[in-house]
Amino acid sequence: SSDLRENKTGTNYFKTFYKKFFERKSHPYGYYTMEGVDKEKQELRKQRKRLAFFSINSAILFVLSYLLVYLTYQLAVMLVASRYGINSILLFYEVFFPIGNYSDKWNSFNIIIITFAGPLISIIMGTIYLLLYARKEQYTGLKKLFYIWLGFHSVNFFLGAFVAGMITQQGFGYVIAWMFLPTIVKFGLSMVCLFVLGLIGFLYAMNFMEASGSFFWTKKSNRWIYLLFCGFVPWASGSIFLFLLKYPRVMPQHENIVVYDSIISATMFFVIAGIFVNFRAQ
């Protein structure tokens, strides 16, 4: 019986040895290999679904954060205007002043103060969002992404508004006009503003990628896909949606206000471009 037991043990060992080495080599796409491939495909499918979910939410947060920053900007203008006895009405595309553009209540000083109130509160809030919230490690995922979009929009409503104001003579442009700056100086400051927007995107590339909450999409080979669908696509689709949402049905009081807002949305591209330039951030 002992000889029979040893014979069976040797036979089982031989069968196991044969399956591990000979069958696996003769069938490179056999059970063991296919199991790994299936798991890899399942993981890839899972990450793609996660990316689609995150991309849609990123676009929604882009729009919501824009509206929050836009309301903060306009409410600051209305609050300061009320201090000078100038009533205002908040419309979905501009702040309307019932006294008109040629009232005696307007003067060079209060025009500068009122129109500068929006960009000023924006740059203050943008600094707070980016320095105090976007960098915090306890804020992850969509919460971190929300603060990042808030910070980007806020600083853009100062830096991008400077560029838009110089071109359209609306909003921040009234401040620039009353400063009587030479054209070459205004052009140079606009280039500086665009450069700073790109630099902000460059510096916050790591924080933007951290918001994904996934090591898979922070790999260097996958980062550009994540940035494309969670950065560029939300900016492009969100900007188009906001343009259609805010397009006036009647002639606005400030005739170039649509162009002004469109340029502000367009300058956000420099922030997105800065993130792409630094996609290899550690």
C-alpha positions in Angstrom: 0.0 0.0 0.0 2.9 2.3 0.7 4.3 1.6 -2.7 0.9 2.4 -4.3 0.6 5.7 -2.3 4.1 6.7 -3.4 3.2 5.9 -7.0 0.0 8.0 -6.8 1.9 10.9 -5.2 4.6 10.7 -7.9 1.9 10.6 -10.6 0.1 13.7 -9.2 3.3 15.6 -9.0 4.2 14.7 -12.6 0.7 15.8 -13.8 1.1 19.2 -11.9 4.6 19.7 -13.3 3.3 18.9 -16.8 0.4 21.3 -16.6 2.5 24.2 -15.3 5.3 24.0 -17.8 4.3 22.0 -20.9 0.6 23.0 -21.3 1.3 26.7 -20.5 4.1 26.9 -23.0 2.2 25.1 -25.7 -0.9 27.3 -25.1 0.3 30.9 -24.6 -3.3 32.2 -24.6 -4.5 29.5 -22.3 -6.3 29.8 -18.9 -3.7 31.6 -16.9 -2.9 34.2 -19.6 -6.6 34.9 -20.4 -7.5 35.4 -16.8 -4.9 38.2 -16.6 -6.1 39.8 -19.8 -9.7 39.7 -18.7 -8.9 41.3 -15.4 -6.9 44.0 -17.2 -9.8 44.6 -19.6 -12.2 44.8 -16.7 -10.0 47.3 -14.9 -9.6 49.4 -18.1 -13.4 49.4 -18.6 -13.9 50.4 -15.0 -11.5 53.3 -15.3 -13.1 54.5 -18.6 -16.5 54.6 -16.9 -14.9 56.5 -14.0 -13.3 58.9 -16.5 -16.6 59.5 -18.2 -18.3 60.1 -14.9 -15.6 62.5 -13.7 -15.6 64.4 -17.1 -19.3 65.0 -16.9 -19.1 66.2 -13.3 -16.1 68.3 -14.1 -18.1 70.1 -16.8 -21.0 70.6 -14.3 -18.6 72.0 -11.7 -17.1 74.3 -14.3 -20.5 75.8 -15.0 -21.5 76.0 -11.4 -18.3 77.6 -10.3 -18.4 80.1 -13.2 -22.0 81.2 -12.2 -20.9 81.6 -8.5 -17.9 83.7 -9.5 -20.0 85.7 -12.0 -22.6 86.4 -9.3 -20.0 87.5 -6.8 -18.4 89.8 -9.5 -21.8 91.4 -10.4 -23.0 91.7 -6.8 -19.8 93.5 -5.8 -20.5 96.0 -8.6 -24.1 96.5 -7.5 -23.1 96.9 -3.9 -20.6 99.6 -4.6 -22.9 101.4 -7.0 -25.6 101.5 -4.3 -23.1 103.4 -2.1 -23.2 106.2 -4.7 -27.0 106.2 -4.9 -27.0 104.4 -8.2 -29.7 101.7 -8.5 -29.0 98.6 -10.5 -30.8 95.5 -11.7 -29.1 92.1 -12.1 -30.0 90.5 -15.4 -28.7 87.1 -16.6 -26.3 88.8 -19.1 -25.4 92.2 -17.4 -26.0 94.6 -14.6 -28.5 97.1 -15.9 -28.5 100.7 -14.6 -31.9 102.4 -14.9 -30.4 105.9 -14.8 -28.8 105.3 -18.2 -25.3 105.9 -19.4 -25.4 109.7 -19.5 -26.8 110.5 -16.0 -25.2 113.3 -13.9 -24.7 110.7 -11.1 -21.8 109.3 -13.1 -18.4 110.8 -12.8 -14.9 109.6 -13.5 -14.2 108.6 -9.9 -17.3 106.4 -9.2 -17.1 104.8 -12.6 -13.6 103.6 -11.8 -14.6 102.4 -8.3 -17.8 100.7 -9.4 -16.3 98.9 -12.4 -13.1 97.9 -10.5 -15.1 96.3 -7.6 -15.9 93.2 -9.6 -12.3 92.4 -10.7 -11.0 93.3 -7.2 -13.3 90.9 -5.3 -12.6 88.2 -7.9 -8.8 88.3 -7.5 -9.2 88.3 -3.7 -11.5 85.3 -3.7 -9.4 83.5 -6.3 -6.3 83.9 -4.1 -8.2 82.4 -1.2 -9.6 79.5 -3.2 -6.2 78.5 -4.7 -4.0 79.0 -1.7 -6.3 77.9 1.2 -8.5 75.3 -0.4 -7.2 73.9 -3.7 -3.9 72.8 -2.0 -5.4 71.2 1.1 -4.8 67.4 1.1 -8.0 66.7 3.0 -10.0 68.0 0.0 -10.0 65.2 -2.6 -12.0 64.2 -5.7 -14.8 66.5 -6.9 -14.6 68.7 -3.8 -11.0 69.6 -4.7 -11.9 70.0 -8.4 -14.7 72.4 -7.4 -12.3 74.7 -5.5 -9.8 74.5 -8.3 -12.4 75.6 -10.9 -13.5 78.4 -8.5 -9.9 79.6 -8.2 -9.3 79.5 -11.9 -12.5 81.4 -12.7 -11.9 84.0 -10.0 -8.4 84.9 -11.1 -9.6 84.8 -14.7 -12.3 87.4 -13.9 -9.4 89.8 -13.1 -6.6 88.8 -15.5 -8.9 87.7 -18.4 -11.2 90.7 -17.7 -8.3 93.0 -18.2 -7.7 91.6 -21.6 -11.4 91.7 -22.5 -11.8 95.2 -21.1 -8.9 96.5 -23.2 -10.5 95.1 -26.4 -14.1 95.9 -25.8 -14.0 99.0 -23.5 -16.5 97.3 -21.2 -16.3 96.2 -17.5 -12.7 96.4 -16.5 -12.1 98.4 -19.7 -13.6 101.5 -18.1 -10.9 101.5 -15.5 -8.2 101.0 -18.2 -9.7 103.9 -20.2 -9.7 106.3 -17.3 -6.0 105.5 -16.5 -5.1 106.9 -20.0 -2.4 104.3 -20.5 -0.5 104.2 -23.9 -1.6 101.5 -26.2 1.8 99.7 -26.1 1.5 99.6 -22.3 -2.0 98.2 -22.3 -0.9 95.6 -24.9 2.1 94.7 -22.7 0.0 94.3 -19.6 -2.5 92.1 -21.5 0.4 89.8 -22.5 1.5 89.7 -18.8 -2.0 88.8 -17.7 -2.2 85.9 -20.2 1.2 84.7 -19.2 0.2 84.7 -15.5 -2.9 82.7 -16.4 -0.8 80.1 -18.1 1.6 80.1 -15.1 -1.2 79.5 -12.7 -2.3 76.5 -14.8 1.3 75.3 -14.8 1.7 75.5 -11.1 -1.7 73.8 -10.3 -1.3 70.9 -12.7 -0.4 68.6 -9.9 -3.4 69.6 -7.8 -5.7 69.2 -10.9 -4.5 65.7 -11.4 -4.7 64.9 -7.7 -8.4 65.6 -8.0 -8.9 62.5 -10.1 -8.5 60.3 -7.0 -7.0 57.5 -9.1 -3.4 56.3 -9.5 -4.4 55.0 -12.9 -5.0 58.4 -14.5 -2.1 60.0 -12.8 0.3 57.7 -14.6 2.4 59.6 -17.1 1.1 57.5 -20.0 -2.6 58.3 -19.1 -2.4 61.9 -17.8 -3.0 63.6 -21.2 -6.3 61.6 -21.6 -7.4 62.7 -18.1 -6.5 66.3 -18.8 -8.2 66.2 -22.2 -11.6 64.9 -20.9 -11.6 66.5 -17.5 -9.9 69.8 -18.3 -10.2 70.8 -22.0 -13.6 69.2 -22.8 -15.3 70.7 -19.7 -13.9 74.2 -20.6 -15.0 73.9 -24.2 -18.4 72.5 -23.6 -19.0 74.6 -20.5 -18.1 77.8 -22.3 -20.4 77.1 -25.2 -23.2 76.2 -22.8 -22.7 79.5 -20.8 -22.6 81.5 -24.0 -26.0 80.1 -25.1 -27.4 80.5 -21.6 -26.4 84.1 -21.2 -27.0 85.3 -24.8 -29.4 88.3 -24.5 -32.8 88.2 -26.2 -32.8 92.0 -26.4 -30.2 94.7 -27.1 -28.2 95.0 -23.8 -27.5 98.4 -22.2 -23.8 97.7 -22.7 -23.7 96.7 -26.4 -20.3 94.9 -26.3 -21.0 93.0 -23.0 -21.5 89.7 -24.9 -18.1 90.0 -26.5 -16.6 91.0 -23.1 -17.9 87.9 -21.4 -16.9 85.7 -24.4 -13.3 86.9 -24.3 -13.2 86.2 -20.5 -14.3 82.6 -21.2 -11.7 82.3 -24.0 -8.8 83.4 -21.8 -9.4 80.4 -19.6 -7.8 78.4 -22.4 -4.4 79.7 -21.2 -5.0 78.1 -17.8 -5.8 74.8 -19.5 -2.8 75.1 -21.7 -0.6 75.7 -18.7 -1.8 72.4 -17.2 -1.0 70.5 -20.3 2.5 72.0 -20.5 3.1 70.7 -17.0 1.4 67.3 -17.3 4.6 65.5 -16.2 4.4 67.2 -12.8 5.4 64.9 -9.9 
